[in-house]
Amino acid sequence: MSEIQISKEFVLLPADNNRLANLCGQFDVHLHQIEQRLKVEIANRGNQFKVTGFADAVKATSAVMHTLFDATNKELITPEDIHLAMQESSIQQIIGPVANEPATADQVFIKTKQGVIKGRGKNQQNYLKQIKTCDINFGVGPAGTGKTYLAVACAVDALQAETVRRIILVRPAVEAGEKLGFLPGDMAQKVDPYLRPLYDALYDMLGFERVEKLLEKNVIEVAPLAFMRGRTLNDSFIILDEAQNTTVEQIKMFLTRVGFGSTAVVTGDVTQIDLPNDKMSGLKHVLQVLKGVDGISFTSFGAKDVVRHPLVQRIVLAYERYEKQQQE
């Protein structure tokens, strides 16, 4: 980042007090969030703003504030929106972020009971578009990048549009340091905790009662990967989550279950494999085997795509640096 401090003044138009209040937040909490993250000072009188700090940070701040002000016309700005906007701009500040970049005409929006879901950032938008157009899709990257949540959103959208007859959520029941056999209950009760993130996403989008009714009717089916063998899944939206914990044989078995009129999404993080050391991750293997195959899409997420607490992004980056140093 440049070490020359500069000041930049700009005006946000139109001069709308409600939109400005939305942008700044109560007691200017949103402005303080931007100041803290990008190490700048922001002063304003009405819709006239002055930003002071290092040149690149000032440029990024200007881009963020223009982008967020555009968004105030149609939505309530939240701290998460501020975080995501800064993440996108600050990552690209050296090459020059573009303020006021309009949404593309083909941007994917998914309407659910709880509101509209859209991709945050280029990678998430591309991921949604790929799922809409390809029959088999891979979303690979660290925790917190929205891989599973967006896949479930696409599944709910397809079910509501009646392009599929059911949703099938699949997950390998691999212990992360614990032994599955010691958990109380039958097999379904033992596996249930592994599928909780998928349930949570469904509850967010459809509501608890609706999900429970669809589960009772088997319109939504949740199953461990081992139960997929021998089945052919037609007119279904199938999601395999935590695919890094599949073996080579298991992921091949899963992919060959896909029938006519079905869409499959495979998500996972190859840095969090819980398999025994002598077992190769099926996800790592299949990414090499299926590379370049028509009709199959691959979306890779990185630390810049993390949409959780800012510390999660820093943790992911720290692990990446450490692993690179170990390899060297």
C-alpha positions as a printed NumPy array, in Angstrom:
array([[  0.   ,   0.   ,   0.   ],
       [  1.285,   3.501,  -0.813],
       [  2.732,   5.394,   2.223],
       [  1.635,   8.815,   0.94 ],
       [ -1.339,  10.209,   2.827],
       [ -3.9  ,  12.11 ,   0.795],
       [ -7.412,  13.497,   1.176],
       [-10.208,  13.04 ,  -1.302],
       [-13.555,  14.815,  -1.39 ],
       [-16.661,  13.568,  -3.166],
       [-20.429,  14.081,  -3.195],
       [-22.997,  11.265,  -3.131],
       [-26.024,  12.015,  -5.293],
       [-28.949,  12.314,  -5.033],
       [-28.973,  14.18 ,  -1.72 ],
       [-31.418,  11.932,   0.123],
       [-31.34 ,  12.029,   3.936],
       [-32.925,   8.601,   4.313],
       [-30.365,   6.977,   2.02 ],
       [-27.508,   8.787,   3.772],
       [-28.755,   7.587,   7.165],
       [-28.929,   4.055,   5.753],
       [-25.348,   4.351,   4.476],
       [-23.849,   5.832,   7.636],
       [-25.759,   3.682,  10.133],
       [-26.943,   4.649,  13.594],
       [-24.377,   6.978,  15.212],
       [-22.213,   6.53 ,  12.049],
       [-21.444,   2.922,  13.008],
       [-21.016,   1.918,   9.347],
       [-18.537,   4.721,   8.717],
       [-16.551,   3.691,  11.815],
       [-16.49 ,   0.108,  10.509],
       [-14.987,   1.304,   7.214],
       [-12.495,   3.57 ,   9.019],
       [-11.302,   0.728,  11.246],
       [-10.887,  -1.797,   8.437],
       [ -9.267,   0.451,   5.811],
       [ -7.352,   2.695,   8.249],
       [ -8.833,   5.975,   7.009],
       [-10.659,   8.97 ,   8.488],
       [-14.086,   9.896,   7.097],
       [-15.68 ,  13.286,   7.653],
       [-18.956,  14.404,   6.168],
       [-21.48 ,  17.203,   6.099],
       [-24.693,  15.935,   4.564],
       [-23.854,  14.175,   1.316],
       [-20.378,  15.76 ,   1.056],
       [-17.609,  13.418,   2.236],
       [-13.886,  13.776,   2.831],
       [-11.662,  10.711,   3.213],
       [ -8.087,  10.935,   4.519],
       [ -5.512,   8.15 ,   4.596],
       [ -3.028,   6.25 ,   2.45 ],
       [ -3.687,   6.715,  -1.267],
       [ -4.791,   3.147,  -2.014],
       [ -7.012,   2.993,   1.076],
       [ -8.68 ,   6.29 ,   0.153],
       [ -9.332,   4.986,  -3.36 ],
       [-10.838,   1.778,  -1.959],
       [-12.961,   3.714,   0.555],
       [-14.391,   5.928,  -2.174],
       [-15.309,   2.865,  -4.24 ],
       [-16.927,   1.13 ,  -1.25 ],
       [-19.013,   4.154,  -0.305],
       [-20.253,   4.74 ,  -3.849],
       [-21.178,   1.068,  -4.181],
       [-22.982,   1.02 ,  -0.826],
       [-24.805,   4.287,  -1.532],
       [-26.15 ,   2.77 ,  -4.754],
       [-27.401,  -0.188,  -2.709],
       [-29.259,   2.08 ,  -0.243],
       [-31.856,   2.743,  -2.949],
       [-33.199,  -0.809,  -2.713],
       [-32.064,  -2.43 ,   0.552],
       [-31.224,  -1.785,   4.201],
       [-27.456,  -1.731,   4.669],
       [-26.149,  -4.097,   7.359],
       [-22.677,  -4.551,   8.907],
       [-22.369,  -7.702,   6.772],
       [-22.933,  -5.665,   3.604],
       [-20.213,  -3.238,   4.724],
       [-17.817,  -6.125,   5.392],
       [-18.461,  -7.726,   2.003],
       [-18.136,  -4.465,   0.081],
       [-14.833,  -3.669,   1.784],
       [-13.585,  -7.188,   1.193],
       [-14.174,  -6.93 ,  -2.541],
       [-12.726,  -3.419,  -2.899],
       [ -9.747,  -3.738,  -0.574],
       [ -8.599,  -6.949,  -2.242],
       [ -8.585,  -5.229,  -5.625],
       [ -7.496,  -1.742,  -4.587],
       [ -4.053,  -1.993,  -6.232],
       [ -5.558,  -2.726,  -9.661],
       [ -8.243,  -0.125,  -9.096],
       [-11.796,  -1.021,  -8.01 ],
       [-14.625,   0.399, -10.089],
       [-17.176,   2.517,  -8.238],
       [-20.826,   2.464,  -9.241],
       [-20.428,  -0.789, -11.14 ],
       [-23.938,  -1.747, -12.242],
       [-25.376,  -5.189, -11.673],
       [-25.144,  -7.335, -14.754],
       [-28.353,  -8.19 , -16.539],
       [-27.784, -11.916, -16.083],
       [-27.069, -11.75 , -12.341],
       [-28.908, -14.554, -10.538],
       [-31.445, -13.657,  -7.827],
       [-33.2  , -16.373,  -5.821],
       [-36.447, -15.539,  -4.047],
       [-37.201, -17.436,  -0.844],
       [-39.655, -17.043,   2.018],
       [-37.037, -15.072,   3.952],
       [-36.121, -12.694,   1.115],
       [-33.915, -12.505,  -1.966],
       [-30.615, -14.371,  -2.091],
       [-27.914, -13.251,  -4.504],
       [-24.247, -13.906,  -5.036],
       [-21.884, -11.688,  -3.052],
       [-18.862, -11.035,  -5.212],
       [-17.8  , -12.341,  -8.596],
       [-17.122, -15.923,  -7.477],
       [-20.504, -16.436,  -5.799],
       [-22.334, -14.913,  -8.773],
       [-20.432, -17.177, -11.164],
       [-21.199, -20.176,  -8.904],
       [-24.952, -19.497,  -9.084],
       [-24.841, -19.08 , -12.874],
       [-22.94 , -22.354, -13.297],
       [-25.445, -24.25 , -11.15 ],
       [-28.27 , -22.863, -13.299],
       [-26.633, -24.034, -16.545],
       [-24.608, -27.202, -15.757],
       [-25.859, -30.603, -14.592],
       [-22.889, -31.355, -12.309],
       [-21.154, -28.586, -10.354],
       [-18.243, -28.424,  -7.92 ],
       [-17.812, -25.647,  -5.336],
       [-14.473, -25.954,  -3.578],
       [-13.009, -23.628,  -0.968],
       [-12.673, -22.763,   2.724],
       [-15.433, -22.545,   5.299],
       [-17.645, -19.476,   5.225],
       [-17.641, -18.878,   1.459],
       [-21.326, -19.747,   0.964],
       [-20.776, -22.964,  -1.024],
       [-23.424, -25.039,   0.73 ],
       [-25.876, -22.22 ,   1.475],
       [-26.057, -21.083,  -2.157],
       [-26.383, -24.666,  -3.362],
       [-29.356, -25.205,  -1.021],
       [-30.85 , -21.901,  -2.247],
       [-30.644, -23.139,  -5.864],
       [-32.25 , -26.431,  -4.814],
       [-35.144, -24.633,  -3.105],
       [-35.564, -22.394,  -6.16 ],
       [-35.673, -25.403,  -8.505],
       [-38.241, -27.158,  -6.294],
       [-40.477, -24.086,  -6.134],
       [-40.221, -23.637,  -9.919],
       [-41.112, -27.355, -10.297],
       [-38.068, -28.064, -12.445],
       [-37.27 , -30.913, -10.019],
       [-39.562, -33.141,  -7.968],
       [-37.389, -33.484,  -4.899],
       [-34.245, -32.328,  -3.104],
       [-31.72 , -34.874,  -1.9  ],
       [-29.086, -33.731,   0.588],
       [-26.138, -36.073,   1.029],
       [-23.175, -36.005,   3.37 ],
       [-20.467, -38.551,   4.257],
       [-20.713, -39.571,   7.915],
       [-17.013, -39.331,   8.722],
       [-15.884, -38.693,  12.274],
       [-13.747, -35.582,  12.851],
       [-11.762, -37.086,  15.724],
       [-14.8  , -38.75 ,  17.346],
       [-16.125, -42.28 ,  16.979],
       [-19.596, -42.491,  15.464],
       [-20.381, -45.793,  17.202],
       [-20.303, -44.21 ,  20.645],
       [-23.083, -41.734,  19.857],
       [-26.5  , -42.709,  21.275],
       [-29.485, -43.664,  19.089],
       [-30.101, -45.513,  15.831],
       [-28.258, -44.857,  12.557],
       [-30.521, -41.927,  11.549],
       [-29.959, -40.239,  14.929],
       [-26.201, -40.822,  14.725],
       [-25.999, -39.271,  11.251],
       [-28.345, -36.344,  11.955],
       [-25.695, -34.026,  13.536],
       [-23.571, -34.285,  10.373],
       [-26.484, -32.985,   8.305],
       [-27.415, -30.103,  10.616],
       [-25.887, -27.332,   8.411],
       [-28.119, -28.476,   5.54 ],
       [-31.207, -28.446,   7.766],
       [-30.322, -24.965,   9.02 ],
       [-30.093, -23.585,   5.467],
       [-33.474, -25.112,   4.592],
       [-35.109, -23.665,   7.731],
       [-33.747, -20.218,   6.8  ],
       [-35.288, -20.358,   3.33 ],
       [-38.541, -22.271,   3.784],
       [-39.368, -22.029,   7.476],
       [-39.414, -24.864,  10.006],
       [-42.983, -26.115,   9.435],
       [-42.671, -26.2  ,   5.636],
       [-39.397, -28.144,   5.817],
       [-40.847, -30.671,   8.258],
       [-43.843, -31.295,   5.961],
       [-41.592, -31.762,   2.927],
       [-39.395, -34.157,   4.901],
       [-42.457, -36.181,   5.934],
       [-43.563, -36.434,   2.285],
       [-40.022, -37.373,   1.225],
       [-39.917, -34.37 ,  -1.129],
       [-36.782, -33.396,   0.782],
       [-34.603, -36.387,   1.582],
       [-31.543, -36.23 ,   3.807],
       [-29.25 , -39.237,   3.746],
       [-25.689, -40.369,   4.448],
       [-23.603, -41.059,   1.35 ],
       [-23.494, -44.804,   2.021],
       [-27.258, -45.02 ,   1.368],
       [-26.865, -43.788,  -2.231],
       [-25.42 , -46.995,  -3.666],
       [-27.634, -48.712,  -6.226],
       [-29.988, -45.763,  -6.726],
       [-30.735, -43.728,  -9.864],
       [-31.888, -40.212,  -9.078],
       [-34.1  , -38.63 , -11.754],
       [-35.732, -35.162, -11.618],
       [-33.834, -34.348,  -8.434],
       [-31.578, -31.638,  -7.098],
       [-28.771, -33.464,  -5.296],
       [-26.216, -31.809,  -3.01 ],
       [-23.169, -33.662,  -1.692],
       [-21.711, -31.605,   1.153],
       [-18.309, -32.06 ,   2.846],
       [-17.13 , -34.022,  -0.202],
       [-13.497, -33.81 ,   0.916],
       [-14.358, -36.674,   3.281],
       [-15.397, -39.059,   0.51 ],
       [-13.103, -41.767,  -0.805],
       [-12.286, -42.095,  -4.509],
       [-14.781, -44.958,  -4.812],
       [-17.553, -43.124,  -2.954],
       [-17.498, -39.963,  -5.06 ],
       [-17.446, -42.011,  -8.265],
       [-20.464, -43.928,  -6.951],
       [-22.263, -40.677,  -6.115],
       [-21.654, -39.004,  -9.474],
       [-22.931, -42.04 , -11.346],
       [-26.261, -41.839,  -9.459],
       [-27.278, -38.702, -11.378],
       [-30.233, -39.422, -13.674],
       [-32.269, -37.522, -16.262],
       [-33.557, -34.078, -15.293],
       [-31.268, -33.874, -12.268],
       [-28.704, -31.358, -11.091],
       [-25.879, -32.254,  -8.705],
       [-23.736, -29.891,  -6.645],
       [-20.638, -31.144,  -4.834],
       [-19.114, -28.91 ,  -2.157],
       [-16.056, -29.306,   0.02 ],
       [-12.843, -27.898,   1.453],
       [ -9.717, -29.868,   0.544],
       [ -7.838, -28.306,   3.501],
       [-10.152, -29.971,   6.059],
       [ -9.981, -33.689,   5.308],
       [-10.958, -36.029,   8.166],
       [-10.201, -39.302,   6.352],
       [ -7.5  , -41.661,   7.645],
       [ -4.045, -40.755,   6.324],
       [ -3.897, -43.804,   4.03 ],
       [ -7.109, -42.761,   2.209],
       [ -7.019, -40.252,  -0.648],
       [ -9.79 , -37.671,  -0.7  ],
       [-12.255, -38.416,  -3.479],
       [-12.779, -34.682,  -3.986],
       [ -9.075, -33.999,  -4.616],
       [ -8.97 , -36.938,  -7.006],
       [-12.114, -36.071,  -8.965],
       [-10.99 , -32.47 ,  -9.508],
       [ -8.098, -33.862, -11.529],
       [-10.038, -36.634, -13.296],
       [-13.   , -34.535, -14.497],
       [-11.097, -31.38 , -15.412],
       [-12.216, -30.227, -18.855],
       [-15.249, -32.54 , -19.113],
       [-18.168, -30.81 , -20.887],
       [-21.254, -30.142, -18.767],
       [-19.321, -30.05 , -15.479],
       [-18.464, -26.733, -13.798],
       [-15.816, -25.949, -11.187],
       [-15.868, -22.898,  -8.915],
       [-12.904, -22.284,  -6.622],
       [-13.357, -20.058,  -3.585],
       [-10.577, -18.394,  -1.614],
       [-10.065, -16.347,   1.523],
       [-11.389, -13.218,  -0.22 ],
       [-14.789, -14.948,  -0.614],
       [-15.285, -15.613,   3.116],
       [-18.522, -13.958,   4.279],
       [-18.247, -14.695,   7.994],
       [-16.513, -12.663,  10.702],
       [-13.431, -10.82 ,   9.318],
       [-11.234, -12.958,  11.601],
       [-12.273, -16.078,   9.662],
       [-10.691, -14.608,   6.54 ],
       [ -7.485, -13.854,   8.443],
       [ -7.426, -17.383,   9.899],
       [ -7.777, -18.925,   6.417],
       [ -4.975, -16.718,   5.074],
       [ -2.744, -17.568,   8.057],
       [ -3.193, -21.311,   7.455],
       [ -2.458, -20.849,   3.736],
       [  0.769, -18.973,   4.529],
       [  1.821, -21.604,   7.065],
       [  1.186, -24.514,   4.689],
       [  3.097, -22.745,   1.912],
       [  6.062, -22.214,   4.25 ],
       [  5.998, -25.884,   5.28 ],
       [  6.033, -26.987,   1.64 ],
       [  8.957, -24.696,   0.857]])
